[in-house]
């Protein structure tokens, strides 16, 4: 994926992941901006077995913080 991922893109991402199956890898190397709904989506993806590769450090930290708030 490249650029900005916003909540409005999530429906399409969900369809694509469902079509490919849980063995998909989301490569975030070229992603520079996400919103909180995307962070929640990425957390759910990881919980469901989707690999998140090259996650920007700020996104990974945000995911960690969100997980700790919801546990």
mmCIF file of the N, C-alpha and C atoms, coordinates in Angstrom:
data_MODEL
# 
_entry.id   MODEL 
# 
loop_
_atom_site.group_PDB 
_atom_site.id 
_atom_site.type_symbol 
_atom_site.label_atom_id 
_atom_site.label_alt_id 
_atom_site.label_comp_id 
_atom_site.label_asym_id 
_atom_site.label_entity_id 
_atom_site.label_seq_id 
_atom_site.pdbx_PDB_ins_code 
_atom_site.Cartn_x 
_atom_site.Cartn_y 
_atom_site.Cartn_z 
_atom_site.occupancy 
_atom_site.B_iso_or_equiv 
_atom_site.pdbx_formal_charge 
_atom_site.auth_seq_id 
_atom_site.auth_comp_id 
_atom_site.auth_asym_id 
_atom_site.auth_atom_id 
_atom_site.pdbx_PDB_model_num 
ATOM 1   N N  . UNK A 1 1  ? 0.838   -1.161  0.000  1.00 0.00 ? 1  UNK A N  1 
ATOM 2   C CA . UNK A 1 1  ? 0.000   0.000   0.000  1.00 0.00 ? 1  UNK A CA 1 
ATOM 3   C C  . UNK A 1 1  ? 0.891   1.234   0.000  1.00 0.00 ? 1  UNK A C  1 
ATOM 4   N N  . UNK A 1 2  ? 0.343   2.305   -0.539 1.00 0.00 ? 2  UNK A N  1 
ATOM 5   C CA . UNK A 1 2  ? 1.140   3.516   -0.694 1.00 0.00 ? 2  UNK A CA 1 
ATOM 6   C C  . UNK A 1 2  ? 0.330   4.724   -0.229 1.00 0.00 ? 2  UNK A C  1 
ATOM 7   N N  . UNK A 1 3  ? 1.020   5.616   0.456  1.00 0.00 ? 3  UNK A N  1 
ATOM 8   C CA . UNK A 1 3  ? 0.424   6.906   0.805  1.00 0.00 ? 3  UNK A CA 1 
ATOM 9   C C  . UNK A 1 3  ? -0.397  6.886   2.064  1.00 0.00 ? 3  UNK A C  1 
ATOM 10  N N  . UNK A 1 4  ? -1.610  7.351   1.936  1.00 0.00 ? 4  UNK A N  1 
ATOM 11  C CA . UNK A 1 4  ? -2.515  7.546   3.065  1.00 0.00 ? 4  UNK A CA 1 
ATOM 12  C C  . UNK A 1 4  ? -3.588  6.456   3.041  1.00 0.00 ? 4  UNK A C  1 
ATOM 13  N N  . UNK A 1 5  ? -3.834  5.862   4.205  1.00 0.00 ? 5  UNK A N  1 
ATOM 14  C CA . UNK A 1 5  ? -4.935  4.918   4.347  1.00 0.00 ? 5  UNK A CA 1 
ATOM 15  C C  . UNK A 1 5  ? -5.908  5.529   5.339  1.00 0.00 ? 5  UNK A C  1 
ATOM 16  N N  . UNK A 1 6  ? -7.143  5.695   4.888  1.00 0.00 ? 6  UNK A N  1 
ATOM 17  C CA . UNK A 1 6  ? -8.169  6.275   5.746  1.00 0.00 ? 6  UNK A CA 1 
ATOM 18  C C  . UNK A 1 6  ? -9.327  5.301   5.891  1.00 0.00 ? 6  UNK A C  1 
ATOM 19  N N  . UNK A 1 7  ? -10.176 5.575   6.850  1.00 0.00 ? 7  UNK A N  1 
ATOM 20  C CA . UNK A 1 7  ? -11.306 4.683   7.134  1.00 0.00 ? 7  UNK A CA 1 
ATOM 21  C C  . UNK A 1 7  ? -12.166 4.436   5.897  1.00 0.00 ? 7  UNK A C  1 
ATOM 22  N N  . UNK A 1 8  ? -12.237 5.389   5.003  1.00 0.00 ? 8  UNK A N  1 
ATOM 23  C CA . UNK A 1 8  ? -13.046 5.211   3.787  1.00 0.00 ? 8  UNK A CA 1 
ATOM 24  C C  . UNK A 1 8  ? -12.483 4.126   2.862  1.00 0.00 ? 8  UNK A C  1 
ATOM 25  N N  . UNK A 1 9  ? -11.247 3.717   3.065  1.00 0.00 ? 9  UNK A N  1 
ATOM 26  C CA . UNK A 1 9  ? -10.635 2.669   2.252  1.00 0.00 ? 9  UNK A CA 1 
ATOM 27  C C  . UNK A 1 9  ? -10.826 1.276   2.839  1.00 0.00 ? 9  UNK A C  1 
ATOM 28  N N  . UNK A 1 10 ? -11.318 1.200   4.054  1.00 0.00 ? 10 UNK A N  1 
ATOM 29  C CA . UNK A 1 10 ? -11.352 -0.075  4.767  1.00 0.00 ? 10 UNK A CA 1 
ATOM 30  C C  . UNK A 1 10 ? -12.294 -1.100  4.147  1.00 0.00 ? 10 UNK A C  1 
ATOM 31  N N  . UNK A 1 11 ? -13.435 -0.683  3.647  1.00 0.00 ? 11 UNK A N  1 
ATOM 32  C CA . UNK A 1 11 ? -14.350 -1.652  3.038  1.00 0.00 ? 11 UNK A CA 1 
ATOM 33  C C  . UNK A 1 11 ? -13.683 -2.374  1.870  1.00 0.00 ? 11 UNK A C  1 
ATOM 34  N N  . UNK A 1 12 ? -12.991 -1.638  1.034  1.00 0.00 ? 12 UNK A N  1 
ATOM 35  C CA . UNK A 1 12 ? -12.296 -2.240  -0.097 1.00 0.00 ? 12 UNK A CA 1 
ATOM 36  C C  . UNK A 1 12 ? -11.164 -3.158  0.367  1.00 0.00 ? 12 UNK A C  1 
ATOM 37  N N  . UNK A 1 13 ? -10.414 -2.731  1.372  1.00 0.00 ? 13 UNK A N  1 
ATOM 38  C CA . UNK A 1 13 ? -9.351  -3.576  1.919  1.00 0.00 ? 13 UNK A CA 1 
ATOM 39  C C  . UNK A 1 13 ? -9.908  -4.875  2.481  1.00 0.00 ? 13 UNK A C  1 
ATOM 40  N N  . UNK A 1 14 ? -11.025 -4.791  3.188  1.00 0.00 ? 14 UNK A N  1 
ATOM 41  C CA . UNK A 1 14 ? -11.649 -5.986  3.758  1.00 0.00 ? 14 UNK A CA 1 
ATOM 42  C C  . UNK A 1 14 ? -12.052 -6.959  2.664  1.00 0.00 ? 14 UNK A C  1 
ATOM 43  N N  . UNK A 1 15 ? -12.609 -6.455  1.576  1.00 0.00 ? 15 UNK A N  1 
ATOM 44  C CA . UNK A 1 15 ? -13.001 -7.299  0.450  1.00 0.00 ? 15 UNK A CA 1 
ATOM 45  C C  . UNK A 1 15 ? -11.775 -7.978  -0.155 1.00 0.00 ? 15 UNK A C  1 
ATOM 46  N N  . UNK A 1 16 ? -10.712 -7.217  -0.373 1.00 0.00 ? 16 UNK A N  1 
ATOM 47  C CA . UNK A 1 16 ? -9.505  -7.779  -0.956 1.00 0.00 ? 16 UNK A CA 1 
ATOM 48  C C  . UNK A 1 16 ? -8.881  -8.839  -0.061 1.00 0.00 ? 16 UNK A C  1 
ATOM 49  N N  . UNK A 1 17 ? -8.833  -8.596  1.239  1.00 0.00 ? 17 UNK A N  1 
ATOM 50  C CA . UNK A 1 17 ? -8.281  -9.581  2.167  1.00 0.00 ? 17 UNK A CA 1 
ATOM 51  C C  . UNK A 1 17 ? -9.146  -10.835 2.183  1.00 0.00 ? 17 UNK A C  1 
ATOM 52  N N  . UNK A 1 18 ? -10.458 -10.661 2.186  1.00 0.00 ? 18 UNK A N  1 
ATOM 53  C CA . UNK A 1 18 ? -11.363 -11.815 2.175  1.00 0.00 ? 18 UNK A CA 1 
ATOM 54  C C  . UNK A 1 18 ? -11.172 -12.643 0.905  1.00 0.00 ? 18 UNK A C  1 
ATOM 55  N N  . UNK A 1 19 ? -10.946 -11.982 -0.227 1.00 0.00 ? 19 UNK A N  1 
ATOM 56  C CA . UNK A 1 19 ? -10.739 -12.688 -1.489 1.00 0.00 ? 19 UNK A CA 1 
ATOM 57  C C  . UNK A 1 19 ? -9.432  -13.471 -1.487 1.00 0.00 ? 19 UNK A C  1 
ATOM 58  N N  . UNK A 1 20 ? -8.396  -12.907 -0.879 1.00 0.00 ? 20 UNK A N  1 
ATOM 59  C CA . UNK A 1 20 ? -7.084  -13.540 -0.862 1.00 0.00 ? 20 UNK A CA 1 
ATOM 60  C C  . UNK A 1 20 ? -7.007  -14.595 0.238  1.00 0.00 ? 20 UNK A C  1 
ATOM 61  N N  . UNK A 1 21 ? -7.587  -14.306 1.369  1.00 0.00 ? 21 UNK A N  1 
ATOM 62  C CA . UNK A 1 21 ? -7.539  -15.217 2.512  1.00 0.00 ? 21 UNK A CA 1 
ATOM 63  C C  . UNK A 1 21 ? -6.622  -14.689 3.590  1.00 0.00 ? 21 UNK A C  1 
ATOM 64  N N  . UNK A 1 22 ? -6.606  -15.372 4.731  1.00 0.00 ? 22 UNK A N  1 
ATOM 65  C CA . UNK A 1 22 ? -5.872  -14.869 5.887  1.00 0.00 ? 22 UNK A CA 1 
ATOM 66  C C  . UNK A 1 22 ? -4.353  -14.916 5.736  1.00 0.00 ? 22 UNK A C  1 
ATOM 67  N N  . UNK A 1 23 ? -3.838  -15.529 4.712  1.00 0.00 ? 23 UNK A N  1 
ATOM 68  C CA . UNK A 1 23 ? -2.395  -15.632 4.552  1.00 0.00 ? 23 UNK A CA 1 
ATOM 69  C C  . UNK A 1 23 ? -1.817  -14.442 3.792  1.00 0.00 ? 23 UNK A C  1 
ATOM 70  N N  . UNK A 1 24 ? -2.543  -13.355 3.786  1.00 0.00 ? 24 UNK A N  1 
ATOM 71  C CA . UNK A 1 24 ? -2.110  -12.143 3.100  1.00 0.00 ? 24 UNK A CA 1 
ATOM 72  C C  . UNK A 1 24 ? -1.130  -11.364 3.983  1.00 0.00 ? 24 UNK A C  1 
ATOM 73  N N  . UNK A 1 25 ? -0.259  -10.619 3.334  1.00 0.00 ? 25 UNK A N  1 
ATOM 74  C CA . UNK A 1 25 ? 0.644   -9.710  4.030  1.00 0.00 ? 25 UNK A CA 1 
ATOM 75  C C  . UNK A 1 25 ? 0.340   -8.291  3.579  1.00 0.00 ? 25 UNK A C  1 
ATOM 76  N N  . UNK A 1 26 ? 0.126   -7.412  4.528  1.00 0.00 ? 26 UNK A N  1 
ATOM 77  C CA . UNK A 1 26 ? -0.049  -5.991  4.228  1.00 0.00 ? 26 UNK A CA 1 
ATOM 78  C C  . UNK A 1 26 ? 1.307   -5.324  4.396  1.00 0.00 ? 26 UNK A C  1 
ATOM 79  N N  . UNK A 1 27 ? 1.846   -4.804  3.310  1.00 0.00 ? 27 UNK A N  1 
ATOM 80  C CA . UNK A 1 27 ? 3.145   -4.131  3.344  1.00 0.00 ? 27 UNK A CA 1 
ATOM 81  C C  . UNK A 1 27 ? 2.906   -2.633  3.462  1.00 0.00 ? 27 UNK A C  1 
ATOM 82  N N  . UNK A 1 28 ? 3.313   -2.085  4.599  1.00 0.00 ? 28 UNK A N  1 
ATOM 83  C CA . UNK A 1 28 ? 3.057   -0.670  4.885  1.00 0.00 ? 28 UNK A CA 1 
ATOM 84  C C  . UNK A 1 28 ? 4.294   0.201   4.694  1.00 0.00 ? 28 UNK A C  1 
ATOM 85  N N  . UNK A 1 29 ? 5.294   -0.290  3.973  1.00 0.00 ? 29 UNK A N  1 
ATOM 86  C CA . UNK A 1 29 ? 6.559   0.431   3.816  1.00 0.00 ? 29 UNK A CA 1 
ATOM 87  C C  . UNK A 1 29 ? 6.374   1.833   3.244  1.00 0.00 ? 29 UNK A C  1 
ATOM 88  N N  . UNK A 1 30 ? 5.394   2.010   2.371  1.00 0.00 ? 30 UNK A N  1 
ATOM 89  C CA . UNK A 1 30 ? 5.213   3.313   1.726  1.00 0.00 ? 30 UNK A CA 1 
ATOM 90  C C  . UNK A 1 30 ? 3.979   4.056   2.229  1.00 0.00 ? 30 UNK A C  1 
ATOM 91  N N  . UNK A 1 31 ? 3.472   3.632   3.378  1.00 0.00 ? 31 UNK A N  1 
ATOM 92  C CA . UNK A 1 31 ? 2.327   4.312   3.986  1.00 0.00 ? 31 UNK A CA 1 
ATOM 93  C C  . UNK A 1 31 ? 2.850   5.387   4.923  1.00 0.00 ? 31 UNK A C  1 
ATOM 94  N N  . UNK A 1 32 ? 2.331   6.593   4.784  1.00 0.00 ? 32 UNK A N  1 
ATOM 95  C CA . UNK A 1 32 ? 2.814   7.675   5.630  1.00 0.00 ? 32 UNK A CA 1 
ATOM 96  C C  . UNK A 1 32 ? 1.749   8.271   6.535  1.00 0.00 ? 32 UNK A C  1 
ATOM 97  N N  . UNK A 1 33 ? 0.476   7.892   6.347  1.00 0.00 ? 33 UNK A N  1 
ATOM 98  C CA . UNK A 1 33 ? -0.571  8.475   7.180  1.00 0.00 ? 33 UNK A CA 1 
ATOM 99  C C  . UNK A 1 33 ? -1.727  7.498   7.310  1.00 0.00 ? 33 UNK A C  1 
ATOM 100 N N  . UNK A 1 34 ? -2.196  7.295   8.543  1.00 0.00 ? 34 UNK A N  1 
ATOM 101 C CA . UNK A 1 34 ? -3.373  6.480   8.816  1.00 0.00 ? 34 UNK A CA 1 
ATOM 102 C C  . UNK A 1 34 ? -4.230  7.207   9.843  1.00 0.00 ? 34 UNK A C  1 
ATOM 103 N N  . UNK A 1 35 ? -5.491  6.781   9.970  1.00 0.00 ? 35 UNK A N  1 
ATOM 104 C CA . UNK A 1 35 ? -6.330  7.331   11.020 1.00 0.00 ? 35 UNK A CA 1 
ATOM 105 C C  . UNK A 1 35 ? -6.637  6.244   12.042 1.00 0.00 ? 35 UNK A C  1 
ATOM 106 N N  . UNK A 1 36 ? -7.327  6.599   13.110 1.00 0.00 ? 36 UNK A N  1 
ATOM 107 C CA . UNK A 1 36 ? -7.534  5.675   14.221 1.00 0.00 ? 36 UNK A CA 1 
ATOM 108 C C  . UNK A 1 36 ? -8.332  4.441   13.797 1.00 0.00 ? 36 UNK A C  1 
ATOM 109 N N  . UNK A 1 37 ? -9.290  4.594   12.893 1.00 0.00 ? 37 UNK A N  1 
ATOM 110 C CA . UNK A 1 37 ? -10.051 3.439   12.432 1.00 0.00 ? 37 UNK A CA 1 
ATOM 111 C C  . UNK A 1 37 ? -9.152  2.460   11.690 1.00 0.00 ? 37 UNK A C  1 
ATOM 112 N N  . UNK A 1 38 ? -8.181  2.972   10.977 1.00 0.00 ? 38 UNK A N  1 
ATOM 113 C CA . UNK A 1 38 ? -7.221  2.111   10.281 1.00 0.00 ? 38 UNK A CA 1 
ATOM 114 C C  . UNK A 1 38 ? -6.341  1.385   11.294 1.00 0.00 ? 38 UNK A C  1 
ATOM 115 N N  . UNK A 1 39 ? -5.937  2.074   12.340 1.00 0.00 ? 39 UNK A N  1 
ATOM 116 C CA . UNK A 1 39 ? -5.145  1.431   13.391 1.00 0.00 ? 39 UNK A CA 1 
ATOM 117 C C  . UNK A 1 39 ? -5.942  0.273   13.999 1.00 0.00 ? 39 UNK A C  1 
ATOM 118 N N  . UNK A 1 40 ? -7.219  0.483   14.288 1.00 0.00 ? 40 UNK A N  1 
ATOM 119 C CA . UNK A 1 40 ? -8.061  -0.591  14.826 1.00 0.00 ? 40 UNK A CA 1 
ATOM 120 C C  . UNK A 1 40 ? -8.182  -1.733  13.820 1.00 0.00 ? 40 UNK A C  1 
ATOM 121 N N  . UNK A 1 41 ? -8.309  -1.402  12.553 1.00 0.00 ? 41 UNK A N  1 
ATOM 122 C CA . UNK A 1 41 ? -8.381  -2.409  11.501 1.00 0.00 ? 41 UNK A CA 1 
ATOM 123 C C  . UNK A 1 41 ? -7.098  -3.229  11.445 1.00 0.00 ? 41 UNK A C  1 
ATOM 124 N N  . UNK A 1 42 ? -5.947  -2.568  11.514 1.00 0.00 ? 42 UNK A N  1 
ATOM 125 C CA . UNK A 1 42 ? -4.666  -3.279  11.469 1.00 0.00 ? 42 UNK A CA 1 
ATOM 126 C C  . UNK A 1 42 ? -4.513  -4.213  12.668 1.00 0.00 ? 42 UNK A C  1 
ATOM 127 N N  . UNK A 1 43 ? -4.963  -3.773  13.827 1.00 0.00 ? 43 UNK A N  1 
ATOM 128 C CA . UNK A 1 43 ? -4.927  -4.626  15.013 1.00 0.00 ? 43 UNK A CA 1 
ATOM 129 C C  . UNK A 1 43 ? -5.785  -5.874  14.777 1.00 0.00 ? 43 UNK A C  1 
ATOM 130 N N  . UNK A 1 44 ? -6.992  -5.675  14.273 1.00 0.00 ? 44 UNK A N  1 
ATOM 131 C CA . UNK A 1 44 ? -7.889  -6.800  14.001 1.00 0.00 ? 44 UNK A CA 1 
ATOM 132 C C  . UNK A 1 44 ? -7.284  -7.737  12.960 1.00 0.00 ? 44 UNK A C  1 
ATOM 133 N N  . UNK A 1 45 ? -6.619  -7.167  11.961 1.00 0.00 ? 45 UNK A N  1 
ATOM 134 C CA . UNK A 1 45 ? -5.957  -7.991  10.947 1.00 0.00 ? 45 UNK A CA 1 
ATOM 135 C C  . UNK A 1 45 ? -4.899  -8.884  11.589 1.00 0.00 ? 45 UNK A C  1 
ATOM 136 N N  . UNK A 1 46 ? -4.052  -8.299  12.411 1.00 0.00 ? 46 UNK A N  1 
ATOM 137 C CA . UNK A 1 46 ? -3.009  -9.090  13.081 1.00 0.00 ? 46 UNK A CA 1 
ATOM 138 C C  . UNK A 1 46 ? -3.611  -10.183 13.953 1.00 0.00 ? 46 UNK A C  1 
ATOM 139 N N  . UNK A 1 47 ? -4.647  -9.851  14.693 1.00 0.00 ? 47 UNK A N  1 
ATOM 140 C CA . UNK A 1 47 ? -5.310  -10.841 15.542 1.00 0.00 ? 47 UNK A CA 1 
ATOM 141 C C  . UNK A 1 47 ? -5.858  -11.981 14.676 1.00 0.00 ? 47 UNK A C  1 
ATOM 142 N N  . UNK A 1 48 ? -6.323  -11.639 13.474 1.00 0.00 ? 48 UNK A N  1 
ATOM 143 C CA . UNK A 1 48 ? -6.871  -12.632 12.558 1.00 0.00 ? 48 UNK A CA 1 
ATOM 144 C C  . UNK A 1 48 ? -5.840  -13.387 11.747 1.00 0.00 ? 48 UNK A C  1 
ATOM 145 N N  . UNK A 1 49 ? -4.564  -13.101 11.971 1.00 0.00 ? 49 UNK A N  1 
ATOM 146 C CA . UNK A 1 49 ? -3.513  -13.855 11.292 1.00 0.00 ? 49 UNK A CA 1 
ATOM 147 C C  . UNK A 1 49 ? -2.887  -13.184 10.091 1.00 0.00 ? 49 UNK A C  1 
ATOM 148 N N  . UNK A 1 50 ? -3.305  -11.966 9.773  1.00 0.00 ? 50 UNK A N  1 
ATOM 149 C CA . UNK A 1 50 ? -2.712  -11.232 8.653  1.00 0.00 ? 50 UNK A CA 1 
ATOM 150 C C  . UNK A 1 50 ? -1.356  -10.679 9.100  1.00 0.00 ? 50 UNK A C  1 
ATOM 151 N N  . UNK A 1 51 ? -0.356  -10.838 8.248  1.00 0.00 ? 51 UNK A N  1 
ATOM 152 C CA . UNK A 1 51 ? 0.979   -10.322 8.543  1.00 0.00 ? 51 UNK A CA 1 
ATOM 153 C C  . UNK A 1 51 ? 1.042   -8.848  8.154  1.00 0.00 ? 51 UNK A C  1 
ATOM 154 N N  . UNK A 1 52 ? 1.574   -8.018  9.045  1.00 0.00 ? 52 UNK A N  1 
ATOM 155 C CA . UNK A 1 52 ? 1.770   -6.601  8.766  1.00 0.00 ? 52 UNK A CA 1 
ATOM 156 C C  . UNK A 1 52 ? 3.279   -6.399  8.621  1.00 0.00 ? 52 UNK A C  1 
ATOM 157 N N  . UNK A 1 53 ? 3.719   -6.118  7.406  1.00 0.00 ? 53 UNK A N  1 
ATOM 158 C CA . UNK A 1 53 ? 5.150   -5.969  7.137  1.00 0.00 ? 53 UNK A CA 1 
ATOM 159 C C  . UNK A 1 53 ? 5.519   -4.499  6.987  1.00 0.00 ? 53 UNK A C  1 
ATOM 160 N N  . UNK A 1 54 ? 6.741   -4.178  7.388  1.00 0.00 ? 54 UNK A N  1 
ATOM 161 C CA . UNK A 1 54 ? 7.304   -2.832  7.201  1.00 0.00 ? 54 UNK A CA 1 
ATOM 162 C C  . UNK A 1 54 ? 6.406   -1.736  7.762  1.00 0.00 ? 54 UNK A C  1 
ATOM 163 N N  . UNK A 1 55 ? 5.848   -2.004  8.922  1.00 0.00 ? 55 UNK A N  1 
ATOM 164 C CA . UNK A 1 55 ? 4.950   -1.052  9.565  1.00 0.00 ? 55 UNK A CA 1 
ATOM 165 C C  . UNK A 1 55 ? 5.753   0.145   10.053 1.00 0.00 ? 55 UNK A C  1 
ATOM 166 N N  . UNK A 1 56 ? 5.356   1.366   9.675  1.00 0.00 ? 56 UNK A N  1 
ATOM 167 C CA . UNK A 1 56 ? 6.064   2.541   10.180 1.00 0.00 ? 56 UNK A CA 1 
ATOM 168 C C  . UNK A 1 56 ? 6.055   2.547   11.713 1.00 0.00 ? 56 UNK A C  1 
ATOM 169 N N  . UNK A 1 57 ? 7.150   2.958   12.328 1.00 0.00 ? 57 UNK A N  1 
ATOM 170 C CA . UNK A 1 57 ? 7.236   2.933   13.792 1.00 0.00 ? 57 UNK A CA 1 
ATOM 171 C C  . UNK A 1 57 ? 6.100   3.665   14.497 1.00 0.00 ? 57 UNK A C  1 
ATOM 172 N N  . UNK A 1 58 ? 5.665   4.800   13.964 1.00 0.00 ? 58 UNK A N  1 
ATOM 173 C CA . UNK A 1 58 ? 4.600   5.529   14.654 1.00 0.00 ? 58 UNK A CA 1 
ATOM 174 C C  . UNK A 1 58 ? 3.284   4.762   14.602 1.00 0.00 ? 58 UNK A C  1 
ATOM 175 N N  . UNK A 1 59 ? 3.051   4.035   13.506 1.00 0.00 ? 59 UNK A N  1 
ATOM 176 C CA . UNK A 1 59 ? 1.827   3.235   13.392 1.00 0.00 ? 59 UNK A CA 1 
ATOM 177 C C  . UNK A 1 59 ? 1.899   2.066   14.368 1.00 0.00 ? 59 UNK A C  1 
ATOM 178 N N  . UNK A 1 60 ? 3.051   1.402   14.439 1.00 0.00 ? 60 UNK A N  1 
ATOM 179 C CA . UNK A 1 60 ? 3.220   0.268   15.357 1.00 0.00 ? 60 UNK A CA 1 
ATOM 180 C C  . UNK A 1 60 ? 3.010   0.729   16.801 1.00 0.00 ? 60 UNK A C  1 
ATOM 181 N N  . UNK A 1 61 ? 3.587   1.861   17.160 1.00 0.00 ? 61 UNK A N  1 
ATOM 182 C CA . UNK A 1 61 ? 3.432   2.378   18.523 1.00 0.00 ? 61 UNK A CA 1 
ATOM 183 C C  . UNK A 1 61 ? 1.972   2.708   18.808 1.00 0.00 ? 61 UNK A C  1 
ATOM 184 N N  . UNK A 1 62 ? 1.302   3.299   17.835 1.00 0.00 ? 62 UNK A N  1 
ATOM 185 C CA . UNK A 1 62 ? -0.111  3.628   17.990 1.00 0.00 ? 62 UNK A CA 1 
ATOM 186 C C  . UNK A 1 62 ? -0.927  2.353   18.194 1.00 0.00 ? 62 UNK A C  1 
ATOM 187 N N  . UNK A 1 63 ? -0.601  1.294   17.448 1.00 0.00 ? 63 UNK A N  1 
ATOM 188 C CA . UNK A 1 63 ? -1.281  0.017   17.599 1.00 0.00 ? 63 UNK A CA 1 
ATOM 189 C C  . UNK A 1 63 ? -1.073  -0.540  19.015 1.00 0.00 ? 63 UNK A C  1 
ATOM 190 N N  . UNK A 1 64 ? 0.145   -0.457  19.508 1.00 0.00 ? 64 UNK A N  1 
ATOM 191 C CA . UNK A 1 64 ? 0.449   -0.937  20.858 1.00 0.00 ? 64 UNK A CA 1 
ATOM 192 C C  . UNK A 1 64 ? -0.369  -0.158  21.889 1.00 0.00 ? 64 UNK A C  1 
ATOM 193 N N  . UNK A 1 65 ? -0.419  1.155   21.736 1.00 0.00 ? 65 UNK A N  1 
ATOM 194 C CA . UNK A 1 65 ? -1.175  1.992   22.670 1.00 0.00 ? 65 UNK A CA 1 
ATOM 195 C C  . UNK A 1 65 ? -2.667  1.663   22.628 1.00 0.00 ? 65 UNK A C  1 
ATOM 196 N N  . UNK A 1 66 ? -3.207  1.491   21.425 1.00 0.00 ? 66 UNK A N  1 
ATOM 197 C CA . UNK A 1 66 ? -4.634  1.180   21.299 1.00 0.00 ? 66 UNK A CA 1 
ATOM 198 C C  . UNK A 1 66 ? -4.947  -0.185  21.902 1.00 0.00 ? 66 UNK A C  1 
ATOM 199 N N  . UNK A 1 67 ? -4.078  -1.142  21.700 1.00 0.00 ? 67 UNK A N  1 
ATOM 200 C CA . UNK A 1 67 ? -4.295  -2.472  22.293 1.00 0.00 ? 67 UNK A CA 1 
ATOM 201 C C  . UNK A 1 67 ? -4.319  -2.375  23.817 1.00 0.00 ? 67 UNK A C  1 
ATOM 202 N N  . UNK A 1 68 ? -3.406  -1.600  24.373 1.00 0.00 ? 68 UNK A N  1 
ATOM 203 C CA . UNK A 1 68 ? -3.339  -1.499  25.839 1.00 0.00 ? 68 UNK A CA 1 
ATOM 204 C C  . UNK A 1 68 ? -4.570  -0.787  26.400 1.00 0.00 ? 68 UNK A C  1 
ATOM 205 N N  . UNK A 1 69 ? -5.158  0.112   25.628 1.00 0.00 ? 69 UNK A N  1 
ATOM 206 C CA . UNK A 1 69 ? -6.377  0.810   26.085 1.00 0.00 ? 69 UNK A CA 1 
ATOM 207 C C  . UNK A 1 69 ? -7.615  -0.077  26.033 1.00 0.00 ? 69 UNK A C  1 
ATOM 208 N N  . UNK A 1 70 ? -7.580  -1.116  25.188 1.00 0.00 ? 70 UNK A N  1 
ATOM 209 C CA . UNK A 1 70 ? -8.755  -1.955  24.996 1.00 0.00 ? 70 UNK A CA 1 
ATOM 210 C C  . UNK A 1 70 ? -8.636  -3.314  25.672 1.00 0.00 ? 70 UNK A C  1 
ATOM 211 N N  . UNK A 1 71 ? -7.629  -3.523  26.452 1.00 0.00 ? 71 UNK A N  1 
ATOM 212 C CA . UNK A 1 71 ? -7.470  -4.811  27.135 1.00 0.00 ? 71 UNK A CA 1 
ATOM 213 C C  . UNK A 1 71 ? -8.121  -4.780  28.487 1.00 0.00 ? 71 UNK A C  1 
# 
